[in-house]
Amino acid sequence: MLPTTPDASETLFVEAARASYRRMQEWETKHPKSTLSEIEQQVRAERRVLMGQLIPLLIGDRARDDPKSRPPCPHCGKRMGFQGDRSVPIETIEATIQLTRAYYYCRPCREGLFPLDQELHLDGQSSEGVRQGVVESAALHPSFEQGAKQFVRLTSVPMSATTMAALLHKYGGRLVAQETAAAEKSSAPPERETSEPGPKAPKPPEKVAFSQDGTTIRTYAGWKEVKISSISGQAELTLRDEQGYPEWMARGRSGTPLGAGQ
């Protein structure tokens, strides 16, 4: 049974981690001349044991029944009845875990449901990461035997050629379709906005100012010259009258600027 509080979960994991460390120390004592590769293999195996205890602890309360939020039947919509907890071994990239979660059943519709399986994207007895890795390994090797061996070597997840072929047959097409849809969506042109167009972009400046300055700084390699350049736009701020003359110019009664024609 899983602990009911975060502190209890932490205590269990710390105890499991200490036991794992002691087992690794005992193994090293018995193999004082072990190579790095041998140590690595032993650590990976020990890590899977430890992660197999950690993952269910992290899921925690999500696996328990909550009388206030029992799921509705997908057919009739009525609340489903709690039928107790069910355990199943699940193969993940990190560990083989024993997942215990609430099970619900609708008697009129004869429909059973594990809500947690849907939340965790479980389908069968393998995680989404395992299924993705199986498809990728199978695609990179000419045979299921070679693909399974490579998959086990890289992940330490138990996998036979028969199991790889079955998983690929069941999930391969689905995963390829998902990746294809994602690729098409990312490469598709942006949809046109149906809302009102926003403000127009400002016109480019009529004048552009360019300035440059420099100095010398001392570096580890000696004195070096540093130059800084800046480019900026200059807006036309001069106010003009209807005839195009700047307003700062004095005008006569006829509207002609003083000094014009002289």
SESE-653005 format. One record per residue: residue number from 1; residue in one letter; x, y, z of N, C-alpha, C in turn. Coordinates in pm, whole numbers. Layout:
<pt NUM 'a' <X Y Z> <X Y Z> <X Y Z>>
...
// end
This chain:
<pt 1 'm' <86 -119 0> <0 0 0> <89 124 0>>
<pt 2 'l' <50 223 -79> <128 346 -87> <108 430 38>>
<pt 3 'p' <211 507 78> <196 596 192> <94 705 164>>
<pt 4 't' <38 759 271> <-71 855 256> <-25 1000 267>>
<pt 5 't' <101 1026 300> <151 1163 314> <283 1179 239>>
<pt 6 'p' <314 1301 195> <443 1325 128> <562 1290 215>>
<pt 7 'd' <552 1319 345> <665 1289 434> <688 1138 442>>
<pt 8 'a' <581 1061 446> <596 915 450> <657 863 321>>
<pt 9 's' <619 923 207> <678 883 79> <826 914 75>>
<pt 10 'e' <863 1031 126> <1005 1069 129> <1085 973 216>>
<pt 11 't' <1029 935 329> <1098 843 419> <1122 709 351>>
<pt 12 'l' <1021 659 281> <1036 532 211> <1144 539 103>>
<pt 13 'f' <1145 650 28> <1243 661 -79> <1385 675 -24>>
<pt 14 'v' <1401 752 81> <1535 769 140> <1586 634 191>>
<pt 15 'e' <1499 556 253> <1541 424 300> <1579 334 182>>
<pt 16 'a' <1501 341 73> <1532 261 -45> <1664 303 -108>>
<pt 17 'a' <1690 435 -111> <1816 484 -169> <1936 439 -85>>
<pt 18 'r' <1921 441 46> <2030 395 132> <2057 246 111>>
<pt 19 'a' <1952 168 100> <1969 25 76> <2036 0 -58>>
<pt 20 's' <2001 82 -159> <2063 69 -291> <2211 100 -284>>
<pt 21 'y' <2247 203 -209> <2388 240 -195> <2466 131 -123>>
<pt 22 'r' <2407 73 -22> <2476 -34 52> <2498 -155 -39>>
<pt 23 'r' <2401 -186 -122> <2419 -299 -215> <2531 -271 -314>>
<pt 24 'm' <2542 -148 -361> <2649 -114 -454> <2784 -121 -384>>
<pt 25 'q' <2791 -79 -257> <2916 -89 -183> <2959 -235 -166>>
<pt 26 'e' <2863 -322 -133> <2894 -464 -117> <2942 -523 -249>>
<pt 27 'w' <2880 -483 -359> <2921 -535 -489> <3063 -490 -521>>
<pt 28 'e' <3095 -365 -494> <3229 -313 -521> <3334 -382 -434>>
<pt 29 't' <3298 -416 -313> <3391 -487 -225> <3424 -626 -281>>
<pt 30 'k' <3325 -689 -341> <3346 -822 -398> <3413 -816 -535>>
<pt 31 'h' <3414 -698 -598> <3474 -682 -731> <3570 -562 -728>>
<pt 32 'p' <3680 -573 -655> <3771 -458 -639> <3841 -416 -766>>
<pt 33 'k' <3847 -502 -867> <3914 -468 -992> <3816 -453 -1108>>
<pt 34 's' <3695 -419 -1075> <3593 -403 -1180> <3626 -285 -1270>>
<pt 35 't' <3591 -297 -1395> <3613 -189 -1491> <3500 -87 -1480>>
<pt 36 'l' <3522 27 -1543> <3418 131 -1542> <3292 81 -1611>>
<pt 37 's' <3307 6 -1718> <3191 -47 -1788> <3112 -142 -1699>>
<pt 38 'e' <3181 -225 -1623> <3112 -317 -1533> <3040 -243 -1420>>
<pt 39 'i' <3105 -139 -1368> <3040 -57 -1265> <2916 9 -1322>>
<pt 40 'e' <2929 60 -1444> <2817 128 -1509> <2698 34 -1525>>
<pt 41 'q' <2723 -87 -1569> <2614 -184 -1587> <2547 -216 -1454>>
<pt 42 'q' <2627 -230 -1349> <2570 -259 -1218> <2487 -143 -1165>>
<pt 43 'v' <2537 -22 -1188> <2464 97 -1143> <2333 112 -1218>>
<pt 44 'r' <2334 85 -1346> <2211 97 -1424> <2106 -3 -1376>>
<pt 45 'a' <2149 -124 -1345> <2055 -224 -1294> <2001 -183 -1157>>
<pt 46 'e' <2089 -130 -1073> <2046 -86 -940> <1955 36 -949>>
<pt 47 'r' <1983 123 -1045> <1900 241 -1064> <1758 203 -1103>>
<pt 48 'r' <1743 101 -1186> <1609 59 -1226> <1530 7 -1107>>
<pt 49 'v' <1598 -60 -1016> <1529 -107 -896> <1482 12 -813>>
<pt 50 'l' <1568 112 -797> <1534 229 -717> <1424 311 -782>>
<pt 51 'm' <1434 333 -914> <1332 410 -983> <1197 336 -984>>
<pt 52 'g' <1202 204 -979> <1079 128 -970> <1003 154 -842>>
<pt 53 'q' <1073 199 -738> <1008 237 -613> <971 384 -611>>
<pt 54 'l' <1050 468 -681> <1025 611 -679> <903 651 -762>>
<pt 55 'i' <889 595 -882> <781 638 -971> <643 619 -909>>
<pt 56 'p' <610 502 -849> <479 491 -785> <460 590 -670>>
<pt 57 'l' <569 623 -598> <557 721 -491> <525 860 -546>>
<pt 58 'l' <581 894 -663> <555 1025 -724> <411 1034 -774>>
<pt 59 'i' <360 923 -825> <220 923 -872> <126 942 -754>>
<pt 60 'g' <156 874 -644> <89 897 -516> <-61 902 -520>>
<pt 61 'd' <-116 1020 -479> <-260 1036 -462> <-338 1019 -592>>
<pt 62 'r' <-275 1039 -703> <-347 1027 -831> <-400 887 -853>>
<pt 63 'a' <-339 787 -788> <-380 648 -808> <-494 607 -716>>
<pt 64 'r' <-528 691 -618> <-629 654 -519> <-769 696 -563>>
<pt 65 'd' <-867 632 -504> <-1006 666 -530> <-1045 792 -454>>
<pt 66 'd' <-1116 881 -522> <-1169 1002 -459> <-1321 999 -474>>
<pt 67 'p' <-1395 970 -366> <-1542 960 -377> <-1608 1085 -433>>
<pt 68 'k' <-1544 1202 -417> <-1605 1326 -464> <-1586 1350 -613>>
<pt 69 's' <-1495 1279 -677> <-1469 1304 -819> <-1457 1173 -898>>
<pt 70 'r' <-1550 1083 -873> <-1550 958 -949> <-1593 985 -1093>>
<pt 71 'p' <-1534 917 -1188> <-1557 952 -1329> <-1696 911 -1377>>
<pt 72 'p' <-1750 986 -1475> <-1876 947 -1536> <-1854 837 -1640>>
<pt 73 'c' <-1955 758 -1662> <-1947 654 -1765> <-1939 719 -1902>>
<pt 74 'p' <-1849 676 -1988> <-1839 738 -2121> <-1962 712 -2209>>
<pt 75 'h' <-2051 619 -2168> <-2169 586 -2249> <-2295 655 -2197>>
<pt 76 'c' <-2328 631 -2070> <-2454 686 -2016> <-2434 816 -1938>>
<pt 77 'g' <-2312 846 -1899> <-2283 970 -1828> <-2303 963 -1678>>
<pt 78 'k' <-2352 852 -1624> <-2372 839 -1481> <-2240 808 -1411>>
<pt 79 'r' <-2236 839 -1282> <-2116 814 -1205> <-2088 665 -1198>>
<pt 80 'm' <-1963 629 -1220> <-1924 489 -1217> <-1894 447 -1073>>
<pt 81 'g' <-1912 319 -1044> <-1888 269 -911> <-1744 225 -891>>
<pt 82 'f' <-1691 254 -772> <-1555 215 -739> <-1551 66 -710>>
<pt 83 'q' <-1461 -5 -776> <-1451 -150 -764> <-1320 -195 -700>>
<pt 84 'g' <-1254 -104 -632> <-1129 -139 -565> <-1008 -104 -650>>
<pt 85 'd' <-891 -140 -601> <-766 -113 -670> <-722 -234 -750>>
<pt 86 'r' <-655 -208 -861> <-600 -313 -945> <-453 -282 -970>>
<pt 87 's' <-371 -386 -970> <-227 -370 -993> <-188 -433 -1126>>
<pt 88 'v' <-93 -369 -1191> <-44 -420 -1319> <103 -381 -1334>>
<pt 89 'p' <188 -470 -1386> <327 -432 -1412> <335 -347 -1538>>
<pt 90 'i' <408 -237 -1529> <424 -144 -1642> <572 -129 -1671>>
<pt 91 'e' <608 -146 -1798> <748 -129 -1840> <768 16 -1882>>
<pt 92 't' <860 84 -1814> <895 220 -1850> <1043 226 -1885>>
<pt 93 'i' <1086 339 -1939> <1227 354 -1973> <1314 347 -1848>>
<pt 94 'e' <1264 396 -1737> <1343 402 -1614> <1336 275 -1531>>
<pt 95 'a' <1224 204 -1535> <1209 89 -1445> <1085 9 -1482>>
<pt 96 't' <1081 -112 -1432> <959 -191 -1434> <886 -162 -1304>>
<pt 97 'i' <769 -102 -1314> <697 -61 -1193> <572 -145 -1175>>
<pt 98 'q' <527 -154 -1050> <400 -217 -1018> <303 -105 -990>>
<pt 99 'l' <214 -79 -1083> <122 34 -1072> <-11 -13 -1015>>
<pt 100 't' <-47 42 -900> <-175 12 -836> <-262 136 -848>>
<pt 101 'r' <-379 120 -910> <-467 235 -932> <-612 194 -919>>
<pt 102 'a' <-699 294 -902> <-841 272 -880> <-909 223 -1008>>
<pt 103 'y' <-1006 134 -989> <-1081 80 -1102> <-1230 110 -1081>>
<pt 104 'y' <-1296 154 -1189> <-1437 191 -1183> <-1517 111 -1286>>
<pt 105 'y' <-1646 89 -1252> <-1728 4 -1340> <-1871 55 -1341>>
<pt 106 'c' <-1929 55 -1462> <-2070 91 -1481> <-2146 -38 -1512>>
<pt 107 'r' <-2231 -81 -1420> <-2301 -209 -1439> <-2401 -206 -1554>>
<pt 108 'p' <-2485 -99 -1567> <-2581 -100 -1679> <-2512 -107 -1816>>
<pt 109 'c' <-2399 -39 -1831> <-2330 -36 -1961> <-2221 -143 -1971>>
<pt 110 'r' <-2191 -208 -1858> <-2084 -308 -1855> <-1952 -250 -1909>>
<pt 111 'e' <-1922 -134 -1855> <-1802 -62 -1898> <-1709 -40 -1780>>
<pt 112 'g' <-1582 -81 -1795> <-1482 -59 -1692> <-1384 50 -1733>>
<pt 113 'l' <-1322 115 -1632> <-1236 229 -1664> <-1128 246 -1558>>
<pt 114 'f' <-1005 273 -1605> <-894 315 -1520> <-860 459 -1558>>
<pt 115 'p' <-912 558 -1488> <-885 698 -1525> <-737 732 -1526>>
<pt 116 'l' <-659 675 -1434> <-517 707 -1427> <-444 661 -1553>>
<pt 117 'd' <-486 551 -1612> <-422 504 -1735> <-433 608 -1845>>
<pt 118 'q' <-548 674 -1852> <-566 778 -1954> <-478 898 -1925>>
<pt 119 'e' <-467 937 -1797> <-384 1051 -1761> <-237 1024 -1791>>
<pt 120 'l' <-191 901 -1770> <-51 866 -1790> <-21 822 -1933>>
<pt 121 'h' <-121 823 -2020> <-105 779 -2160> <-58 634 -2167>>
<pt 122 'l' <-116 551 -2079> <-84 409 -2082> <-174 339 -2182>>
<pt 123 'd' <-116 243 -2250> <-191 161 -2344> <-126 24 -2341>>
<pt 124 'g' <-190 -68 -2273> <-127 -198 -2255> <-38 -193 -2132>>
<pt 125 'q' <80 -252 -2141> <169 -261 -2025> <305 -197 -2052>>
<pt 126 's' <306 -92 -2132> <429 -20 -2159> <400 130 -2163>>
<pt 127 's' <500 207 -2126> <483 352 -2126> <498 407 -2267>>
<pt 128 'e' <462 533 -2281> <473 600 -2410> <619 609 -2455>>
<pt 129 'g' <710 627 -2357> <852 635 -2390> <906 504 -2443>>
<pt 130 'v' <861 392 -2388> <905 262 -2438> <854 239 -2579>>
<pt 131 'r' <730 271 -2603> <674 250 -2737> <746 334 -2841>>
<pt 132 'q' <776 459 -2806> <848 546 -2899> <987 491 -2926>>
<pt 133 'g' <1056 446 -2822> <1190 391 -2839> <1192 264 -2922>>
<pt 134 'v' <1091 181 -2906> <1082 57 -2984> <1067 87 -3132>>
<pt 135 'v' <980 181 -3164> <958 216 -3305> <1086 273 -3366>>
<pt 136 'e' <1156 359 -3293> <1279 418 -3346> <1388 314 -3363>>
<pt 137 's' <1403 223 -3267> <1506 119 -3277> <1476 23 -3391>>
<pt 138 'a' <1351 -12 -3408> <1314 -103 -3516> <1339 -42 -3652>>
<pt 139 'a' <1319 90 -3663> <1339 158 -3791> <1486 169 -3828>>
<pt 140 'l' <1576 161 -3730> <1719 180 -3756> <1794 50 -3781>>
<pt 141 'h' <1727 -64 -3769> <1796 -192 -3784> <1722 -282 -3882>>
<pt 142 'p' <1796 -366 -3954> <1733 -449 -4057> <1649 -565 -4001>>
<pt 143 's' <1666 -599 -3874> <1590 -710 -3817> <1544 -674 -3676>>
<pt 144 'f' <1437 -742 -3630> <1389 -719 -3494> <1490 -769 -3391>>
<pt 145 'e' <1565 -873 -3425> <1666 -925 -3331> <1772 -818 -3302>>
<pt 146 'q' <1823 -754 -3408> <1924 -650 -3388> <1865 -528 -3319>>
<pt 147 'g' <1743 -492 -3358> <1678 -377 -3295> <1653 -399 -3148>>
<pt 148 'a' <1610 -520 -3110> <1584 -549 -2970> <1713 -547 -2888>>
<pt 149 'k' <1820 -604 -2942> <1948 -604 -2871> <1999 -461 -2848>>
<pt 150 'q' <1988 -377 -2949> <2033 -239 -2935> <1947 -164 -2834>>
<pt 151 'f' <1818 -190 -2836> <1726 -123 -2744> <1758 -161 -2599>>
<pt 152 'v' <1785 -289 -2576> <1820 -335 -2441> <1954 -275 -2397>>
<pt 153 'r' <2049 -269 -2489> <2181 -215 -2454> <2173 -68 -2414>>
<pt 154 'l' <2089 8 -2480> <2081 151 -2454> <1992 185 -2336>>
<pt 155 't' <1891 104 -2308> <1792 140 -2207> <1787 46 -2087>>
<pt 156 's' <1840 -78 -2102> <1829 -182 -2000> <1685 -229 -1982>>
<pt 157 'v' <1597 -192 -2073> <1458 -239 -2068> <1451 -376 -2133>>
<pt 158 'p' <1398 -479 -2065> <1387 -612 -2127> <1303 -605 -2254>>
<pt 159 'm' <1355 -661 -2361> <1285 -657 -2489> <1332 -772 -2576>>
<pt 160 's' <1237 -849 -2626> <1268 -958 -2719> <1228 -916 -2859>>
<pt 161 'a' <1277 -989 -2958> <1242 -959 -3096> <1092 -976 -3119>>
<pt 162 't' <1032 -1077 -3054> <888 -1100 -3069> <807 -985 -3011>>
<pt 163 't' <847 -939 -2892> <776 -827 -2829> <793 -699 -2910>>
<pt 164 'm' <912 -676 -2963> <934 -557 -3045> <847 -559 -3169>>
<pt 165 'a' <837 -674 -3233> <754 -686 -3353> <607 -660 -3320>>
<pt 166 'a' <560 -712 -3205> <421 -692 -3166> <392 -545 -3135>>
<pt 167 'l' <484 -480 -3064> <465 -338 -3032> <469 -253 -3158>>
<pt 168 'l' <560 -283 -3248> <569 -207 -3372> <443 -224 -3455>>
<pt 169 'h' <390 -346 -3460> <267 -372 -3537> <149 -296 -3477>>
<pt 170 'k' <146 -283 -3342> <31 -220 -3276> <40 -69 -3275>>
<pt 171 'y' <162 -16 -3251> <175 127 -3230> <252 201 -3338>>
<pt 172 'g' <322 129 -3424> <407 196 -3522> <332 292 -3611>>
<pt 173 'g' <223 246 -3671> <146 332 -3760> <90 454 -3690>>
<pt 174 'r' <47 434 -3565> <-10 545 -3489> <94 652 -3458>>
<pt 175 'l' <214 608 -3417> <320 704 -3385> <368 777 -3509>>
<pt 176 'v' <380 705 -3621> <422 770 -3745> <318 873 -3788>>
<pt 177 'a' <190 840 -3774> <85 935 -3810> <91 1060 -3722>>
<pt 178 'q' <118 1042 -3592> <129 1157 -3503> <247 1246 -3540>>
<pt 179 'e' <361 1185 -3571> <478 1264 -3608> <456 1334 -3742>>
<pt 180 't' <390 1267 -3835> <362 1329 -3964> <270 1449 -3949>>
<pt 181 'a' <166 1433 -3866> <74 1544 -3842> <144 1662 -3776>>
<pt 182 'a' <233 1632 -3681> <307 1740 -3614> <400 1811 -3711>>
<pt 183 'a' <466 1734 -3800> <556 1795 -3898> <479 1882 -3997>>
<pt 184 'e' <363 1835 -4041> <282 1914 -4135> <232 2042 -4070>>
<pt 185 'k' <196 2033 -3941> <147 2151 -3872> <255 2256 -3855>>
<pt 186 's' <378 2210 -3825> <488 2304 -3805> <533 2370 -3934>>
<pt 187 's' <516 2299 -4049> <561 2353 -4176> <451 2425 -4253>>
<pt 188 'a' <328 2421 -4202> <217 2485 -4273> <227 2636 -4260>>
<pt 189 'p' <183 2712 -4364> <186 2858 -4355> <89 2907 -4249>>
<pt 190 'p' <118 3020 -4186> <28 3071 -4082> <-108 3106 -4140>>
<pt 191 'e' <-212 3079 -4061> <-347 3110 -4105> <-371 3260 -4104>>
<pt 192 'r' <-452 3305 -4199> <-484 3447 -4206> <-577 3484 -4092>>
<pt 193 'e' <-551 3600 -4036> <-635 3645 -3927> <-767 3699 -3983>>
<pt 194 't' <-876 3660 -3918> <-1008 3704 -3961> <-1052 3833 -3890>>
<pt 195 's' <-977 3874 -3791> <-1014 3995 -3718> <-977 4119 -3799>>
<pt 196 'e' <-1015 4234 -3745> <-985 4360 -3812> <-834 4381 -3820>>
<pt 197 'p' <-786 4434 -3931> <-641 4457 -3943> <-594 4558 -3841>>
<pt 198 'g' <-473 4541 -3795> <-416 4632 -3697> <-365 4759 -3762>>
<pt 199 'p' <-302 4844 -3686> <-250 4970 -3741> <-142 4944 -3845>>
<pt 200 'k' <-137 5035 -3942> <-39 5021 -4047> <102 5046 -3993>>
<pt 201 'a' <195 4983 -4055> <335 5003 -4013> <378 5145 -4046>>
<pt 202 'p' <459 5206 -3961> <502 5344 -3989> <588 5351 -4114>>
<pt 203 'k' <581 5467 -4181> <661 5487 -4301> <808 5498 -4263>>
<pt 204 'p' <895 5456 -4350> <1039 5470 -4320> <1077 5617 -4312>>
<pt 205 'p' <1177 5650 -4234> <1217 5792 -4218> <1268 5850 -4349>>
<pt 206 'e' <1243 5980 -4366> <1291 6047 -4487> <1441 6070 -4482>>
<pt 207 'k' <1495 6081 -4362> <1638 6104 -4347> <1696 6000 -4252>>
<pt 208 'v' <1818 5961 -4279> <1889 5864 -4195> <2020 5927 -4150>>
<pt 209 'a' <2044 5919 -4020> <2168 5975 -3965> <2265 5863 -3933>>
<pt 210 'f' <2389 5884 -3970> <2494 5784 -3944> <2606 5853 -3869>>
<pt 211 's' <2646 5794 -3758> <2755 5851 -3680> <2850 5741 -3639>>
<pt 212 'q' <2976 5779 -3622> <3078 5681 -3586> <3179 5745 -3493>>
<pt 213 'd' <3220 5669 -3395> <3319 5719 -3301> <3411 5603 -3264>>
<pt 214 'g' <3522 5633 -3203> <3617 5528 -3168> <3704 5567 -3053>>
<pt 215 't' <3765 5469 -2996> <3858 5491 -2887> <3952 5373 -2881>>
<pt 216 't' <4046 5379 -2789> <4138 5266 -2770> <4124 5215 -2627>>
<pt 217 'i' <4131 5084 -2614> <4124 5023 -2482> <4242 4929 -2465>>
<pt 218 'r' <4278 4907 -2340> <4392 4821 -2312> <4342 4679 -2286>>
<pt 219 't' <4397 4583 -2357> <4362 4443 -2341> <4487 4365 -2304>>
<pt 220 'y' <4469 4232 -2282> <4583 4147 -2252> <4682 4143 -2369>>
<pt 221 'a' <4629 4168 -2490> <4716 4166 -2608> <4771 4303 -2643>>
<pt 222 'g' <4749 4403 -2556> <4796 4538 -2582> <4682 4632 -2609>>
<pt 223 'w' <4713 4751 -2659> <4611 4851 -2689> <4541 4817 -2820>>
<pt 224 'k' <4408 4821 -2817> <4328 4791 -2936> <4229 4903 -2960>>
<pt 225 'e' <4201 4923 -3091> <4106 5027 -3129> <3965 4969 -3134>>
<pt 226 'v' <3872 5042 -3080> <3733 5001 -3079> <3651 5110 -3147>>
<pt 227 'k' <3567 5071 -3241> <3482 5166 -3312> <3336 5132 -3288>>
<pt 228 'i' <3257 5236 -3273> <3114 5221 -3251> <3041 5301 -3357>>
<pt 229 's' <2947 5238 -3423> <2868 5305 -3526> <2722 5299 -3487>>
<pt 230 's' <2647 5399 -3526> <2503 5403 -3499> <2431 5459 -3620>>
<pt 231 'i' <2315 5402 -3646> <2229 5447 -3756> <2092 5475 -3697>>
<pt 232 's' <2038 5590 -3726> <1908 5628 -3671> <1829 5703 -3777>>
<pt 233 'g' <1698 5695 -3764> <1610 5768 -3856> <1575 5904 -3799>>
<pt 234 'q' <1560 6002 -3886> <1523 6137 -3846> <1387 6170 -3905>>
<pt 235 'a' <1291 6193 -3819> <1158 6229 -3866> <1153 6377 -3900>>
<pt 236 'e' <1070 6411 -3995> <1052 6551 -4034> <955 6615 -3936>>
<pt 237 'l' <1007 6706 -3851> <926 6768 -3747> <882 6910 -3781>>
<pt 238 't' <927 6965 -3893> <893 7103 -3928> <746 7112 -3966>>
<pt 239 'l' <672 7201 -3899> <531 7223 -3930> <520 7317 -4048>>
<pt 240 'r' <428 7288 -4140> <413 7368 -4262> <268 7410 -4276>>
<pt 241 'd' <249 7522 -4350> <112 7568 -4374> <57 7501 -4497>>
<pt 242 'e' <-61 7547 -4540> <-128 7481 -4652> <-50 7495 -4782>>
<pt 243 'q' <31 7601 -4795> <109 7623 -4916> <246 7556 -4912>>
<pt 244 'g' <275 7488 -4802> <399 7415 -4794> <514 7491 -4733>>
<pt 245 'y' <489 7618 -4686> <594 7697 -4625> <604 7665 -4477>>
<pt 246 'p' <725 7664 -4423> <738 7645 -4278> <667 7756 -4203>>
<pt 247 'e' <598 7719 -4093> <519 7817 -4020> <605 7920 -3947>>
<pt 248 'w' <733 7889 -3929> <815 7986 -3858> <848 8107 -3945>>
<pt 249 'm' <824 8094 -4076> <851 8208 -4164> <735 8306 -4157>>
<pt 250 'a' <769 8432 -4146> <664 8535 -4142> <601 8548 -4280>>
<pt 251 'r' <470 8567 -4282> <402 8580 -4411> <332 8716 -4417>>
<pt 252 'g' <322 8769 -4541> <248 8892 -4559> <100 8864 -4571>>
<pt 253 'r' <21 8973 -4600> <-122 8956 -4611> <-159 8866 -4726>>
<pt 254 's' <-77 8864 -4833> <-109 8783 -4951> <-75 8636 -4931>>
<pt 255 'g' <-12 8606 -4818> <26 8468 -4793> <163 8436 -4844>>
<pt 256 't' <229 8536 -4906> <363 8511 -4957> <466 8534 -4849>>
<pt 257 'p' <557 8445 -4829> <658 8464 -4724> <738 8591 -4747>>
<pt 258 'l' <773 8657 -4637> <855 8776 -4648> <989 8738 -4707>>
<pt 259 'g' <1035 8822 -4801> <1163 8798 -4865> <1151 8717 -4990>>
<pt 260 'a' <1029 8663 -5019> <1015 8583 -5142> <1017 8673 -5261>>
<pt 261 'g' <1084 8641 -5367> <1090 8716 -5492> <1195 8826 -5488>>
<pt 262 'q' <1263 8842 -5374> <1365 8946 -5365> <1498 8897 -5418>>
// end
